[in-house]
Amino acid sequence: MAEEATAIRRLYVHVPFCPSICPWCNFHVTLRRDDGVEDFLRRLDEELADASQRTAFALDSLYLGGGTPSGLRIDELERLLASVRRHTGWCPGDDAEVTLEVHPSTADPDAASAWAGLGVNRFSIGAQSFDDSVLGWLERPHDATRARLAVECCVEVAEARVPSGVVAVDIMGALAGQRLADDLTVAVDSGARHVSMYVLTIEERTAWARRAMRVDDDDAAQAIDVASSVLGGRGFERYEVSNHARPDSRCRHNLGYWRHEPFLGVGPGAASLRVEAPRSPGGPPSVSRVHNPTLRAWLAGDEPEVAEVVGADLVTDVVLCGLRVREGLRWGEVMERTGAPLPSVVVAAACSAARAGLLEVDELGFRATVAGFARLDSVVASLCEHLQ
């Protein structure tokens, strides 16, 4: 019998292999080795088989991330998706959103067509920039021409072969020498229906952190303003802090994260959110974050780390996730997700933030303003700082 209170609708598969390691990347990645891919596919099938014994599936979204999942050969990707199909009941052609993260160096018309044939209907392309000098500074293994061609060939395939297909493009902002407005314009003009603009963040234990690089706060704020202006002016809705989409092109999978829905992550280093039925009638749901071990330990079958999220931590988690999206949180949502009403200290802090222009508060709930989006971490910290 499944442990989760409801069937899992969102599945994330982490593919850790990359053609090169970017100096700013802090994801769990490694350079590709063919024998490593074989071991990965075998262990992934085992993990999915084990999950199917404990979990009910009703997949609405499948997200293949990494790493560089588009770097898998077509026969390897076919094996991966066959494992998903066998153990979850998903099949190509159903209504599930199926996202493949695409590195521009791996995309061409034949590859895009093959991906669509395997059931991919959302192509998420990590272009980062369409300027050769910026790409060189980022130490990316592709140039601007290849990035544009990757977007264009995926758009062509999506429009011709995939009903409601979406091409999404990631652009990084606050980069040295970047003309961000030009990068965003190229993405839109190339046919992207979803654009994510992420400000460069220097994470610990990355090559750039070791070089003591930093991002200027003013540059970061300006990048956010430029993205809102350029993309908003082209008919894109800013539906989340960093994400902009044409109508009907929001990412269902990521919306599930921000709505604090349970999800399963498989593969080395993958994370899951487990939501189980209350341990006693009328009690709160049991919420845990699960983190798989890194590649070597995962291949050996080591167990994931499980940490229950309770009390103030759970409320903070729900508020942070909920305020990331434009609609924000309804007043009753914290009760629905935590089993307890929104604490009065948070309500009072939300009203204070509204007076400062950082939140909108009404009878329906509360949500971040444009100014609040720009300072979301500090806004949430101020809302939740008095929780016990």
C-alpha positions as CSV (number, residue, x, y, z in Angstrom):
1,M,0.0,0.0,0.0
2,A,1.3,3.5,-0.8
3,E,2.7,5.5,2.0
4,E,1.7,8.9,0.6
5,A,-1.7,10.4,1.4
6,T,-2.3,11.1,-2.3
7,A,-0.9,9.7,-5.5
8,I,2.3,11.3,-6.8
9,R,1.6,13.6,-9.7
10,R,5.1,15.1,-10.1
11,L,8.2,13.0,-10.9
12,Y,11.7,14.5,-11.2
13,V,14.6,12.4,-12.7
14,H,18.1,13.7,-12.1
15,V,20.6,12.9,-14.8
16,P,24.0,13.9,-13.4
17,F,26.1,13.8,-16.6
18,C,27.4,16.9,-18.3
19,P,29.8,17.6,-21.3
20,S,31.6,20.1,-19.1
21,I,31.2,21.6,-15.6
22,C,30.4,25.3,-15.4
23,P,32.3,27.3,-12.8
24,W,29.1,28.6,-11.2
25,C,27.2,25.3,-11.1
26,N,26.5,23.8,-7.7
27,F,24.2,20.9,-8.9
28,H,25.3,17.3,-8.4
29,V,26.9,16.7,-11.7
30,T,29.8,14.8,-13.2
31,L,31.5,14.4,-16.6
32,R,30.0,11.6,-18.8
33,R,31.5,8.2,-19.0
34,D,29.7,5.5,-21.0
35,D,30.0,2.9,-18.3
36,G,28.8,5.4,-15.8
37,V,25.6,6.0,-17.8
38,E,25.0,2.2,-18.0
39,D,25.3,1.9,-14.2
40,F,23.0,4.9,-13.8
41,L,20.3,3.5,-16.0
42,R,20.4,0.2,-14.2
43,R,20.2,1.7,-10.7
44,L,17.5,4.2,-11.8
45,D,15.3,1.3,-12.9
46,E,15.8,-0.4,-9.5
47,E,14.9,2.8,-7.7
48,L,11.7,3.3,-9.7
49,A,10.8,-0.3,-9.2
50,D,11.2,0.1,-5.4
51,A,9.2,3.4,-5.4
52,S,6.4,1.7,-7.3
53,Q,6.0,-0.7,-4.4
54,R,5.5,2.1,-1.9
55,T,3.9,4.9,-4.0
56,A,0.8,5.4,-6.1
57,F,1.4,7.4,-9.3
58,A,-0.9,9.6,-11.3
59,L,1.7,11.6,-13.2
60,D,0.7,15.1,-14.4
61,S,4.3,16.1,-14.9
62,L,7.6,14.4,-15.6
63,Y,10.8,16.5,-15.5
64,L,14.2,15.2,-16.7
65,G,16.8,17.5,-15.3
66,G,20.4,17.5,-14.4
67,G,23.1,17.7,-15.4
68,T,22.4,17.4,-19.1
69,P,19.7,14.8,-19.8
70,S,19.7,15.9,-23.5
71,G,23.3,14.6,-23.6
72,L,22.0,11.0,-23.3
73,R,22.0,9.1,-26.6
74,I,18.5,8.5,-27.9
75,D,18.6,4.8,-27.0
76,E,19.7,5.7,-23.5
77,L,16.9,8.2,-23.1
78,E,14.5,5.7,-24.5
79,R,15.6,3.2,-21.8
80,L,15.2,5.8,-19.1
81,L,11.6,6.7,-20.2
82,A,10.8,3.0,-20.6
83,S,11.7,2.5,-16.9
84,V,9.4,5.4,-16.0
85,R,6.6,4.0,-18.1
86,R,7.0,0.5,-16.6
87,H,7.0,1.6,-13.0
88,T,4.6,4.6,-13.0
89,G,2.1,3.9,-15.7
90,W,3.0,7.1,-17.6
91,C,2.8,6.7,-21.4
92,P,3.7,9.1,-24.2
93,G,0.8,10.9,-25.6
94,D,-1.2,11.3,-22.3
95,D,-1.8,14.7,-20.8
96,A,1.3,14.8,-18.7
97,E,3.8,17.7,-19.1
98,V,7.1,16.1,-20.0
99,T,10.1,18.4,-19.8
100,L,13.6,17.7,-21.0
101,E,16.4,20.1,-20.0
102,V,18.4,20.8,-23.2
103,H,22.0,21.9,-23.4
104,P,22.4,23.9,-26.6
105,S,25.4,21.8,-27.7
106,T,23.3,18.7,-27.9
107,A,20.3,20.1,-29.9
108,D,19.8,19.7,-33.6
109,P,16.7,19.0,-35.7
110,D,17.2,15.2,-35.7
111,A,17.6,15.1,-31.9
112,A,14.6,17.5,-31.3
113,S,12.5,15.3,-33.5
114,A,13.6,12.1,-31.6
115,W,12.9,13.7,-28.3
116,A,9.4,14.6,-29.4
117,G,8.9,11.1,-30.6
118,L,9.7,9.8,-27.1
119,G,7.0,12.0,-25.5
120,V,8.8,15.2,-24.7
121,N,6.5,18.2,-25.0
122,R,8.4,20.8,-23.1
123,F,12.0,21.7,-24.2
124,S,13.9,23.7,-21.5
125,I,17.0,25.2,-23.1
126,G,19.8,26.5,-21.0
127,A,21.0,29.2,-23.4
128,Q,22.2,31.6,-20.6
129,S,23.1,34.2,-23.2
130,F,23.2,34.8,-26.9
131,D,26.4,36.8,-26.8
132,D,29.7,35.1,-27.6
133,S,31.7,37.2,-25.2
134,V,29.3,36.5,-22.3
135,L,29.2,32.8,-23.1
136,G,33.0,32.8,-23.1
137,W,33.1,34.5,-19.7
138,L,30.6,31.9,-18.4
139,E,32.9,29.2,-19.8
140,R,30.1,27.6,-21.8
141,P,31.0,25.0,-24.4
142,H,28.6,26.5,-27.0
143,D,28.5,29.8,-28.9
144,A,25.7,32.2,-29.6
145,T,24.9,30.7,-33.0
146,R,24.5,27.2,-31.5
147,A,22.2,28.6,-28.8
148,R,19.9,30.3,-31.3
149,L,19.8,27.2,-33.5
150,A,19.0,25.0,-30.5
151,V,16.0,27.2,-29.7
152,E,14.8,27.4,-33.3
153,C,15.0,23.7,-34.1
154,C,13.1,22.8,-30.9
155,V,10.5,25.5,-31.7
156,E,10.1,24.1,-35.2
157,V,9.6,20.5,-33.9
158,A,7.3,21.6,-31.1
159,E,5.1,23.6,-33.4
160,A,5.0,20.8,-36.1
161,R,4.7,17.7,-34.0
162,V,3.8,18.4,-30.3
163,P,0.2,19.6,-29.5
164,S,0.6,22.4,-27.0
165,G,4.4,22.0,-27.1
166,V,6.4,24.6,-25.2
167,V,10.0,25.8,-25.7
168,A,11.4,27.4,-22.6
169,V,14.7,29.3,-22.5
170,D,16.8,30.1,-19.4
171,I,18.8,33.3,-19.5
172,M,21.2,34.3,-16.7
173,G,21.3,37.9,-15.6
174,A,23.7,40.3,-13.9
175,L,26.6,39.1,-16.0
176,A,29.8,41.0,-16.9
177,G,29.4,42.8,-20.2
178,Q,25.9,41.5,-20.8
179,R,23.2,43.3,-22.7
180,L,20.4,41.5,-21.0
181,A,17.6,43.1,-23.0
182,D,19.2,41.8,-26.2
183,D,19.4,38.3,-24.8
184,L,15.8,38.3,-23.7
185,T,14.7,39.7,-27.1
186,V,16.5,37.0,-29.0
187,A,14.9,34.3,-26.9
188,V,11.4,35.7,-27.6
189,D,12.1,36.3,-31.3
190,S,13.3,32.7,-31.6
191,G,9.9,31.4,-30.6
192,A,10.3,30.7,-26.8
193,R,6.9,30.7,-25.0
194,H,8.5,30.6,-21.5
195,V,11.6,32.6,-20.4
196,S,13.3,32.2,-17.0
197,M,15.7,35.0,-16.0
198,Y,17.9,33.9,-13.2
199,V,20.3,36.3,-11.6
200,L,23.8,34.8,-11.3
201,T,24.3,33.5,-7.8
202,I,27.7,32.5,-6.5
203,E,27.1,29.3,-4.6
204,E,29.5,27.8,-2.0
205,R,31.9,25.1,-3.2
206,T,31.9,26.2,-6.8
207,A,34.9,27.3,-8.8
208,W,33.8,30.9,-8.8
209,A,33.2,30.9,-5.0
210,R,36.8,29.8,-4.6
211,R,37.8,32.8,-6.8
212,A,35.8,35.1,-4.4
213,M,33.6,36.3,-7.2
214,R,30.5,38.2,-6.3
215,V,27.4,39.8,-7.9
216,D,26.6,43.4,-7.2
217,D,23.2,43.8,-5.6
218,D,22.4,46.8,-7.8
219,D,23.2,44.8,-10.9
220,A,20.9,42.0,-9.7
221,A,18.1,44.4,-9.1
222,Q,18.5,46.1,-12.4
223,A,18.5,42.7,-14.2
224,I,15.1,41.8,-12.6
225,D,13.7,45.2,-13.7
226,V,15.0,44.7,-17.2
227,A,13.4,41.2,-17.5
228,S,10.1,42.4,-16.2
229,S,10.1,45.3,-18.6
230,V,11.2,43.5,-21.8
231,L,9.2,40.3,-21.3
232,G,6.1,42.1,-20.0
233,G,6.3,44.4,-23.1
234,R,6.2,41.3,-25.3
235,G,3.1,39.7,-23.7
236,F,4.8,37.5,-21.2
237,E,3.3,37.2,-17.7
238,R,5.6,37.2,-14.7
239,Y,3.9,34.4,-12.9
240,E,6.8,33.6,-10.5
241,V,9.9,35.5,-9.2
242,S,12.1,34.5,-12.1
243,N,9.7,32.9,-14.6
244,H,7.7,34.6,-17.4
245,A,5.4,32.8,-19.8
246,R,2.9,33.3,-22.6
247,P,-0.7,32.4,-21.8
248,D,-1.1,28.6,-21.2
249,S,2.7,28.1,-21.1
250,R,3.5,28.1,-17.4
251,C,5.6,25.2,-16.1
252,R,3.1,22.8,-14.4
253,H,6.0,20.9,-12.7
254,N,7.6,23.8,-11.1
255,L,4.2,25.2,-10.0
256,G,3.8,22.0,-8.1
257,Y,7.0,22.8,-6.2
258,W,5.8,26.3,-5.3
259,R,2.4,25.1,-4.3
260,H,4.1,22.7,-1.9
261,E,2.6,19.6,-3.6
262,P,4.3,16.3,-2.8
263,F,6.7,15.1,-5.5
264,L,9.2,12.3,-6.0
265,G,12.8,12.8,-7.1
266,V,14.8,9.9,-8.3
267,G,18.5,9.7,-9.3
268,P,21.6,10.7,-7.4
269,G,21.2,13.8,-5.3
270,A,17.5,14.2,-6.1
271,A,15.2,15.7,-3.6
272,S,11.6,14.7,-2.8
273,L,8.7,16.2,-0.7
274,R,6.8,13.5,1.0
275,V,3.4,14.2,2.4
276,E,1.7,11.4,4.4
277,A,-1.6,11.1,6.1
278,P,-2.0,12.4,9.6
279,R,-0.8,10.1,12.3
280,S,-3.9,10.7,14.3
281,P,-7.5,11.7,13.2
282,G,-7.7,15.4,12.8
283,G,-3.9,15.9,13.1
284,P,-1.6,17.6,10.7
285,P,-0.2,15.8,7.7
286,S,3.3,14.4,8.1
287,V,5.7,16.4,5.8
288,S,9.3,15.3,5.1
289,R,12.1,16.4,2.8
290,V,14.0,13.5,1.3
291,H,17.5,13.8,-0.2
292,N,19.1,11.0,-2.2
293,P,22.8,10.3,-1.7
294,T,25.4,11.4,-4.2
295,L,26.3,9.2,-7.2
296,R,28.6,6.7,-5.7
297,A,26.5,6.0,-2.6
298,W,23.3,6.1,-4.7
299,L,24.7,3.4,-7.1
300,A,25.6,1.3,-4.0
301,G,22.0,1.5,-2.9
302,D,22.5,3.7,0.2
303,E,19.3,5.0,1.8
304,P,18.3,8.7,1.3
305,E,18.3,11.2,4.2
306,V,14.8,11.9,5.5
307,A,14.1,15.1,7.6
308,E,10.6,15.7,8.9
309,V,9.5,19.4,8.5
310,V,7.4,20.6,11.4
311,G,6.2,23.7,13.2
312,A,7.8,27.0,12.3
313,D,10.0,25.4,9.6
314,L,6.9,24.0,7.9
315,V,5.1,27.3,8.0
316,T,8.1,29.1,6.7
317,D,8.5,26.6,3.9
318,V,4.9,27.0,2.8
319,V,5.0,30.8,3.0
320,L,8.2,31.0,1.0
321,C,7.0,28.7,-1.7
322,G,3.6,30.3,-1.9
323,L,4.9,33.9,-2.2
324,R,7.1,32.9,-5.1
325,V,4.1,32.8,-7.4
326,R,2.1,35.9,-8.4
327,E,-1.1,34.6,-6.9
328,G,0.5,34.2,-3.5
329,L,-1.3,32.4,-0.7
330,R,-4.9,32.1,0.3
331,W,-5.6,32.6,4.0
332,G,-6.7,29.0,4.4
333,E,-3.8,27.4,2.5
334,V,-1.4,27.2,5.4
335,M,-4.1,25.3,7.3
336,E,-4.5,22.9,4.3
337,R,-0.8,22.3,4.0
338,T,0.3,22.2,7.7
339,G,-2.9,21.3,9.6
340,A,-2.8,24.6,11.6
341,P,-4.1,28.1,10.9
342,L,-1.7,30.8,9.9
343,P,-0.2,32.1,13.1
344,S,-1.3,35.6,14.2
345,V,2.2,36.9,14.2
346,V,2.5,36.1,10.5
347,V,-0.8,37.8,9.8
348,A,0.4,40.9,11.6
349,A,3.7,40.9,9.9
350,A,2.0,40.5,6.5
351,C,-0.1,43.6,7.2
352,S,3.0,45.5,8.1
353,A,4.7,44.4,4.9
354,A,1.7,45.6,3.0
355,R,2.0,49.1,4.5
356,A,5.6,49.1,3.3
357,G,4.5,48.2,-0.2
358,L,6.0,44.7,-0.2
359,L,2.8,42.7,-0.1
360,E,-0.8,43.0,-1.2
361,V,-3.2,41.9,1.5
362,D,-7.0,41.5,1.1
363,E,-9.8,39.2,2.1
364,L,-8.6,36.4,-0.2
365,G,-5.0,36.2,1.0
366,F,-1.6,37.9,0.5
367,R,0.9,38.0,-2.3
368,A,4.1,39.8,-3.2
369,T,4.3,43.1,-5.0
370,V,6.9,43.8,-7.6
371,A,9.0,45.4,-4.9
372,G,8.3,42.4,-2.7
373,F,9.5,40.0,-5.4
374,A,12.8,41.8,-5.5
375,R,13.3,41.3,-1.7
376,L,11.4,38.0,-1.2
377,D,13.9,36.3,1.1
378,S,13.9,39.2,3.5
379,V,10.1,39.6,3.3
380,V,9.6,36.0,4.3
381,A,12.2,36.3,7.0
382,S,10.3,39.2,8.5
383,L,7.0,37.3,8.3
384,C,8.3,34.2,10.0
385,E,11.0,35.5,12.4
386,H,8.8,35.4,15.5
387,L,7.5,31.8,15.0
388,Q,8.5,29.3,17.6
